[in-house]
Amino acid sequence: MTRSSEANRRYWALLHALAGKLRPKGQEYSVETWHLYCKSRFLGADDQTLPSGRVITIPHSTAQLDSTGFGDYMTKVEAFANERGVFLEDMEGAA
């Protein structure tokens, strides 16, 4: 079973909270950058060689996760955020 729309909204709300509150080394990062970071960190990534010979790293997709897998992933992302003082509650009412 695929993840619910509610789970997806919760995930993106948490990414918005990360983007709004965290500034690693004083640098601001977009919601999409946090999405890429979390996918790479918690799901892994593969190197892909392009026809030019350049190698890029592509994070595994969250779209392939079933509801249980996405729940496990969300738990890891939320723990990561919470350890850095970012909580989903920070975004409630902000949307």
C-alpha positions as CSV (number, residue, x, y, z in Angstrom):
1,M,0.0,0.0,0.0
2,T,1.4,3.4,-0.9
3,R,1.7,6.2,1.6
4,S,-1.3,8.4,2.3
5,S,-1.7,12.0,1.3
6,E,-1.7,12.9,5.0
7,A,1.7,11.2,5.4
8,N,3.1,13.0,2.4
9,R,1.8,16.4,3.7
10,R,3.4,15.7,7.1
11,Y,6.7,14.9,5.5
12,W,6.8,18.1,3.4
13,A,5.7,20.1,6.4
14,L,8.7,18.7,8.3
15,L,11.0,19.6,5.4
16,H,9.6,23.1,5.5
17,A,10.4,23.3,9.2
18,L,14.0,22.1,8.5
19,A,14.4,24.7,5.8
20,G,13.0,27.4,8.0
21,K,15.0,26.7,11.1
22,L,18.3,25.0,10.3
23,R,21.3,26.9,9.0
24,P,24.2,24.5,8.9
25,K,27.4,26.6,9.0
26,G,25.2,29.7,8.5
27,Q,23.9,28.5,5.1
28,E,20.2,28.4,4.2
29,Y,19.0,25.4,2.2
30,S,15.8,25.0,0.2
31,V,13.0,22.5,1.0
32,E,14.0,20.5,-2.1
33,T,17.7,20.4,-1.0
34,W,16.6,19.1,2.4
35,H,14.5,16.5,0.6
36,L,17.6,15.4,-1.4
37,Y,19.7,15.3,1.7
38,C,17.2,13.2,3.7
39,K,16.7,10.7,0.8
40,S,20.4,10.3,0.4
41,R,21.1,10.0,4.1
42,F,18.3,7.7,5.1
43,L,17.5,5.7,1.9
44,G,21.0,5.7,0.3
45,A,22.1,6.7,-3.2
46,D,23.7,5.3,-6.3
47,D,26.4,6.8,-8.5
48,Q,25.4,7.1,-12.1
49,T,27.9,7.7,-14.9
50,L,26.6,10.0,-17.6
51,P,27.6,9.7,-21.3
52,S,30.0,12.6,-20.8
53,G,31.8,10.5,-18.2
54,R,30.7,12.7,-15.3
55,V,29.5,10.8,-12.3
56,I,26.5,12.1,-10.4
57,T,25.0,10.7,-7.2
58,I,21.2,10.0,-7.3
59,P,19.4,9.5,-4.0
60,H,16.9,6.6,-3.8
61,S,13.3,7.7,-4.3
62,T,10.7,7.9,-1.6
63,A,8.0,7.3,-4.3
64,Q,8.9,3.6,-4.2
65,L,8.3,3.2,-0.5
66,D,5.1,1.5,0.7
67,S,3.3,2.9,3.7
68,T,5.4,0.9,6.2
69,G,8.7,1.9,4.5
70,F,7.7,5.5,4.3
71,G,6.7,5.4,8.0
72,D,10.2,4.1,8.9
73,Y,11.8,6.8,6.7
74,M,9.6,9.5,8.3
75,T,10.6,8.3,11.8
76,K,14.3,8.7,10.8
77,V,13.8,12.2,9.3
78,E,11.8,13.3,12.3
79,A,14.4,12.0,14.7
80,F,17.1,13.8,12.8
81,A,15.1,17.1,12.9
82,N,14.2,16.7,16.6
83,E,17.8,16.1,17.5
84,R,18.5,19.6,16.0
85,G,15.6,21.3,17.7
86,V,13.2,21.2,14.8
87,F,9.8,19.9,15.5
88,L,6.8,19.4,13.2
89,E,4.7,21.4,15.6
90,D,6.8,24.4,14.6
91,M,4.9,24.4,11.3
92,E,1.4,23.9,12.6
93,G,-0.8,26.8,11.6
94,A,1.8,28.1,9.3
95,A,0.5,26.5,6.2
